[in-house]
Amino acid sequence: QVQLVESGGGLVQPGGSLRLSCAASGSIFTPNAMGWSRQAPGKQRELVARITSGGSTNYADSVKGRFTISRDNAKNTVYLQMNSLKPEDTAVYYCNVRNYRGDYWGQGTQVTVSS
């Protein structure tokens, strides 16, 4: 099993920044991918960004150039730096770990972008 603890969500004005963190523990295994997905009210969950244990990244088109995903393998922690936030970024953000055993999800953290 893998346990994920997210932090860093909150309320921010348009154009502002937030940094999300997610600490993983348990049977993480390598190789793996860690990432963030989000779900806005009435919408399906969508992948925001993902980073592999080797450091390869991919991003949703809607966040390219504004969000940066990184990870600290020694701490089994993944980060999402979100800049130039827009109201349409408002959603519950979920941390995810994928390894050969399957997908594991955090409880989610709310990000609200509003003036």
N, C-alpha and C positions, 0 to 999 in steps of 0.2 A: 504493500500500500504506500501511497504518497500523500503527504499532508501539505497543503499550501495555505500560507497566511499572507493576505494582501494588506497593503496600507498605502495611504497617500491621496486618497480621493478627497473631494470637497467641492466647494463652490468657488468659482473663479469668473472674473469678468472676461468678455470677449477680448482676444488679443493677449490674454495672460498665459501663464505656464503652470503646469503641475508635474510632479514626478511620482509615479506609482512604483511600488516595490512589492516583490513577492518572494517570500522565503519558502523553499521546499525542504522537506525532510522525509525520511523513510527510504523505501526501496526505489531510488531514482534511476539507477543504472545508466550506463553510457554505452552506446550513443543515445542522445535524447534531443528533443527539441522543447524549448520553453517559449511561451508566447502569451499574447494578450488578445482576447476577443471582447466584443462589446455587444450589448443589446439595448436598443432604445425601445420605449413603449410602443407596442403595436408592430414592432419590426422583428425580423429574424436575427439571431445572433450572427455576427460577422467577424471574420478574422481581421485584426488590426495589424499585428506584426508578430513575427516569429524569428527565433534565433536558435541555431543548432549548437550542440556542444562543440562543434568545430568552428563556430563563429559565423557561419553563413546566415544572412538575414533576408527576409522578404517582408514587404509592406503592402497594405491596401493602397490603391491609387489615391484614395481620398485623404491619406495622411502623409504621403511621401513629401519630404522636404520640411515637414513640421514636427513629426514624431521621430524619436530615435530609441531603438531597443538595444539593450546591452545586458551582459550577464557577468557575474562573478562566480566562476566555477568552484572556487575554494569555499565559497559561502552558499553555494546552491541557490543563488538569488538572481532574479531577473528584474530589470528596471525598464520603465517606459517613461522617457522624458517627452513631455507634450508641450510644444510651444505654439504660439499663434492660434490659440484655441478659438473655436467657433461654436455658436449655439448648437449647430448640428452634431457636434462631438458629444453632446449630452447623452449619457447612457450609463448603464451599469457595466463596469469593466471587470472581466473575469480572467484570472491567471490560469494557464494551462501547461501541463507537462505531458509530453507524449514519449513513451518508450516502447520497447517490444511487447510489453504487457498490456498496453492500452493507453487511454486518455484519462487524465486526472484534472479536476477542476477545483478552483478556489470558491469561496462563498460569494465573491463579488464585492466591488467597492463602487459607490456612486460618484460620478463626475457630473457636475452641473455647470454649464457655461451660460451665464446670464448677467445682464446688467441690472 
